[in-house]
């Protein structure tokens, strides 16, 4: 590699792949950096004395340090520095809302494009997967831990624990491990090869992955507590939000994931396919899932893919890259409109979405204005297929009865201590169960903290057992 320092250029993100490439290979929207472009992009970092990007990262990644190494071409050293703070860096780099975290804190964001931190992290980890020597296995310590759920937080916890020699078994109800990332993660869904590489690495290091677990039947908390020294609860408990308006049960009105999952999961789940070719598709919602539906509908041949959002474009919650990808695919949008009913044919099929226009009202807790319906502004949008991408609500979990004995916060979520241990010793929890939905990096942070807490708890238990065994002869006979 040329040792000379490449000239800084403003790129912002790696180049987008062509639509033909993505359709043929089911690839992500943006292609990876090459080595030369990665060095040039990393060289844009100003190495600020007070690195706001670090404080903007939930994992506290030492961003300026590994950017400096990247600019110098020391890719493996840079990747190792990221891995010291993140167990799943190549996976987090895609779904992480970096535009709202580290990259929004970049000083360059106020004058030009911020450094493409997430894309560079992704480049480095893919480089490391190809070139880094295998991780040395830790000697077994004789202790067993069960992890419930196989999302990023669960996998991070498992990865951290095997580094300490624990025998780890990961259980999930999904047929394919990796939780929502592999089973419906919206446009944020990663290329399958990346997920499979990480899963294979974990298997090679001894992690046992059990799919298709039936909570409350074949697997209960009681049986797991009897078989394992500690348990980490890292599953979600959500159901897709619906609309309680007239016509919601019409044929052709469905959930976004019912459309997305057959595209993203192999083997495909047992869901009736939603045909969109040549049809007018309306997607309700403004998040990444909505953007993914719009993009995939257009790529699947929809005559029209229209997004309806009840606020202004400036308040769209979707990541800018996902919104741009939907636009590039040919999706269109109507802003400040709120569905009030679905219209249908005599045969019971949806024919349109009845909407009312909205205006900005008072600020809500998240700072965005409340959308207020404007009387007398109703109109109908023609539709053959309507997809609801409205987020998720808490749902009862099959283990709810056993979880009921655990202490909870005022919001009804599981209460944990600073080490993520619940009110029951040896039972740990993180992610949605503790703090509600959040970015992937926060799940990874919880998984790392839980692993540290489990190691601390079991180490202390072993110390106490050893101390007790050494004083047994002093016990009264």
N, C-alpha and C positions, 0 to 999 in steps of 0.2 A: 504493500500500500504506500502511496506517496506520502512521505513524512511532512511535506509542506502544509501549512495551515490553509484550508480552503477559504475562499472569500465568502463573507457572510452574505446570505441571500434571504429575502423574506418570502417564505413559502406558506407558513401557517398550517398546512396539513399535507399529507402525501397525495399524489395525484389520484383522481377518481378512476376506477376501472370503467371500461366501456360497458354499455348495457348488454351487448352480445356476450362479453366475457362472463358477466354476472349470471345471465340466464343459462349459459351453457354449463357453468361449474358451480352454481349456487354459492358464489363467493360474496364476501362483504363488499360494501359500497366502495371503499377506498383501498387502493393497492398499498403495499408497504413501501417504505423508504428504501433506496439502495444505499450502499455504504457512503458514497461521496455526498449524496444529498443529506444524509443523516448527519454527517460531520459538519456540513455547512449550516444546517438548521440549528444544531446544538451550539455552534459558535456564535449565534445571535444572542445567547444568554449574556446579560450584563454583569453577572456575578455580583449581584447587589449585596452590600454589607448586611442589610436586614432582608433576609429572603422571605418575602411574603408568600411565595409559592409553597414553601415548606409548611407554614402555618395553615395554608389553605388545603393541605392534604390531610385527610383523617388519619392516615397511617404515618404521617410525619416523615415521608420519604425525603432523603437528603438530595433534593433535586439539583441544586447548583453543582454539587460535587460530581454526580454522575453525568451531568451535562458537560462538564469540563473534560472528564475522561473520554466521553463520546467525541467531542470536538478534536481530541488528540488521536482518535482512532483506537483507543484502548477499550474495545467493545466488551470483552469478557469481564474486565475489571468493573466497568460501569454496570453491567448486568448483575454482577455479584453484589454490588452495593444496593441495587434495587431489591434483590431477593432477600437481603438481610432484614428488610422492613415489610416485605410483601411475599406471601407464599404462592400467590397466583398472579404474578405480574402480567403475563401475556394474556390472561383472561380479563383481568381488571381493566387493561388498557382500552378494550373495546367498549364495554358497558359503562365505565366510569363517566359520570357527568363532569368531565374535566373542565368544560367551558364555564361551569359554575363554581369550580373549586380551584385547583392550582393554576389553571390558565387564566382565570378571571383575575387572580391576584398578581399575575405577571406584570411588571412595570411597563413592558412594551405594549400591553393591551390598550393603554390609554392613548398611544400615539400611532400604532400600526397594528400588526398582527402579533398576538402573544407567541412565544416559543411553543411549538407543537409538542408539548411535554408527553401527552398520552401516546401519540404516534411514535415518538422516539423510544418510549418505554417498550412499546410493542415491538419495534425493530430490534431492540437490544435483546429481548427475551427470545425472539425467534432465532436470532443469531446464536444465543447461548444454547438453545435446544439442539442446534446443529453442531456446535463446536465445543461446548463445555464437557469436561470429563464427567462421568456419572458420579452421583453423590454417594459417598461411602455409607454403608449401612451401620446403624448404631447397634451395639450388642443388646440383645433382649434383656429387659429388666424384670420379666416375670409378671407384669401387671397388664390387665386387659381393660380397654375402654370402648364403649359403644357410642357411636355418633348417630343421632336420628335426624335424617335429612341428608341430602347430598349436594346442596347448593354451594356457592363459593365459601360461605362461612364454615360450613361443615367440612369441606375439603381442606380449607386452611387449617382448621383445628386438627384434622387427621394428619396432615403433613407435618405440622409442628410436633405432634405427639410421637410420631415414628422417629423423629430426630432424637428423641429421648429414650428410644428403645421400647416403647409401648406396643402391644399387639392391639391394633385398632380395627374394628369392624364398623362399616358405614351402612346404615339401613335407609331405604327410601321406598315410597310407594310407586314412584315412576318406574316404567319398564327400562328406561335409559338413564344411567347415572348423570349427575351434574345439575339436577334440579331444573329450575326455570331457564337457565342458560341453554340447556340442550333440549328442553321440552316446551318451548314457546317464548323464550326471551325475544322480545320484539325485534326491530331492526338491529337491536343490539345483539341478537343471537350471533354467536361466533361461528367461524368456519368449523365444521365438525372435526377436521384434522387436529386443530389446536386443542379442543376439549379432549379428544381421544389420546393425544400425546400426553396430556397431564394425567389422565386416568391411568394410562398404561404405566407411567412413571410411578404413580402411587402403588399400583398393583405390584410392580417390580420390587418396591421397597417393603412390601408385606401387608399393605392395607387391603382388607377384604371388603369388597363392594357387594352388597346384597340388594337386589332390585325386587320390586313387586311385594314389598312387605305389607302385611295386612294388620294395621294398628288395631289393637283391641281384640284381635283374634289370635293369630300366630305369634304376635309380638305385643307384649304388655310391659308397662314400666316395672311391674313386680318381677316378671320373669327376667327382664334384662338386668335389673338390679341384683338378682341372684347370680347371674352368670358373669357379670363384669364388676370391676373395682370402681368404676365411675361411669357416668352417662352424661353426654352433652346433648341437649335439646336444641336443634338448629333447623327445625322444619317451619314452614309457613302454614297459616290457617286462614285462607282467604277464599272468597267466592266472587266471581265477576259481578260487577254492579249492573243492574238492569234499570229500565225506565218504566215507571208506573203511570203510563199514559194510555189513552184509548188506542187500540190496534196493536198493542205490544206482542200479541200472540199470533199475528198474521204470518203466514208462510213467507219466508224471505227475510224476516227480521231475525238476526242472530248475533251471537257474541263474536267479538273479534278473534278470540283464540280458537273458536271452532273453525274459522277460516285459516288461521295461521298455522296451527299445529300440524296439519298434514303436510305443509310445506317444510316444516322445520325439524320434525321428529322422524327418525328411522329406527325401528319400524313405525309406520304411521299409526296413530291411535285409532280406535274403532269409532270414528266420527263420520257421519255422512258428509261427503264433499260438498262444498258450496261453489256452484258453478257461476262464474262471473263473465266468461267470454261473451262479448257482444252485448252485455247488459249494462244498465245504468246503476252504478254502485254509489251509495251514500254512506260515508263513515262519520259517526257522531263522536266527537272527542278531539282533544288537542295534544295528547301525549305522544310518546314514541310509538306506542302500539298502534295508534291511529295512523301515524305517518307510515308505518310498515304496511298496514292494510292497504292504504292508498297506493303505495308504490307497487306492492305485489299484485294488486288488482289490475293496475295498468299493464304490468308486465305479463299478466295472464290473459290479456286481451279484452279487458273491460272497455265498453264503448265510451264510458265516462266514469271518472272517479272523483267524487266531490266531497270535500271535508266541510263539516258544519261545526263551528266553534262559537260558544256563547259570549266570548270576550273579544277584545281587539287583537289584531295580529301581534302587537307588541307584547302581549301577555301570554302568548302561546307557550305552554310548558315544555314542548318537545325540544330536544337538542337541536341546535341550528343545523348540524350536519344531516340529521334525519329529515328535517323540514325541507332542506335544500334538495335532498335525494328524491323526496316525494314530488316536489316541483319539477325536477329534471325528468322524472318519469312521465310527466303530463298531468299530474293531479291539479285540481283547481279547488278554490276555497270560497266559502261565504263566512264573513265575520259578523259577530254580534247578532247571532240568530239562535233561538232556543226552540227545540222541538216541543210541540204540545199534543200531537196526535199523529198516528200513522193511518193513512187512507188505504183502502183495499178494494179488490174486485169482488164480484158476487161469488167467485170461486174461493175466496179467502186468501188471495195472494196480495202482498203489499204492492201498492201502485205509487205511493208518494209519502212525503214527510210534511206534515202541516207545521209551520214554524211561526214564531213571533219575533220581531226584532227587539233588541235589547239596547239599553244605554248604561254607561258606567254609573254606579251608585257609590255608596260609602265604602271605604277601604275595609277589607276583610282582614283577619289575623295575619295572613301571609303577605299583606301589603297590596294585593291586587284588588281592584274595585269590584264590588258585587254587581253581577249583571242583573239589571232591573228590566222586566218585560215592558214594552211600550204598547198600551192598548190601541187597538185599531190598526195594527200593522201586520196582521196575519197574511201568509201566503203559503203556497204549496210547492214543494220541490219534487219533481217526478223521480221515482226510484223503482228499480226491479229487485235490488238487494240492498238491505240496510244492515250495517255492521256497527255494533255498540262497543266503543272503546272508552269506557267511562271510569276505569280504575277498579278497585276491589274494596269489598267490605269484609270485616272479620266474619269467619264462619266457624261453627262448632267443629271440634276435632274429635276423631274417634277415641283419643286418649283423654278427653275432657273430664271424665269422671275421676280418673286417677290424678289429673292435674289439679283438680278442685281442692285437694288437700294442701296445696302449696300457697304460701303467702303471696298477695297481689298488691299492686300499687293502686292509687285512687282511680287510675284510668282503667283498671281491670287487667293490666298486664302482669306477668310474673315479676315478682320482686327478687332482685339478686344483690349480692354484696359487691365490693369493689373487685372481687376476683370472679364474678359472674356465677357464684354458687347460690342456688336457691335456698329456701328455708329448710330443705332436706339435705343433710350433709352428703356429699358425693354426687349430687345431682345438679348439673350446671345448665344454664340456658342463655341464649343470646338471640340477636336478630329480631324478627317480627314479634316473637313471643314476649320480648322484653321492652323494645322501644318502638314497635310498629315498623311499617315498610321504610326502607331507606336505600341509599346507593350501595352498590356491590362492595365498594371499599370499606363501608362501615360494617358489612357482614364479615368481611375478611378480618377487620380489626377485632370484632367480637370473637371470631374463631381463634385468633392468636391469643387474646386475653384469656379465653376459656382454657386453652391448652396450658398456658402458664399457671392458671389457677388450679387446674387438675393436677399438674405436676407438683405444685406446692402442697396441695392437700394430701396427696398420696405419699409424698416424701415425708411429710410430718407424721402421717399415720404410721409409716414404717419405722420412723425414729421412735415414736411412742411405743410401738409393739416391741422393738428391740430393747428399749429401756425397761419395759415391764418384764421381759424374759430374763433380764440380767438380775432382777431383784426378786424373782419368784421364790428363791430359797429363803427369803426373809419373811414370806407370808406365814401367818400363824397356821399351824397344822391342825 
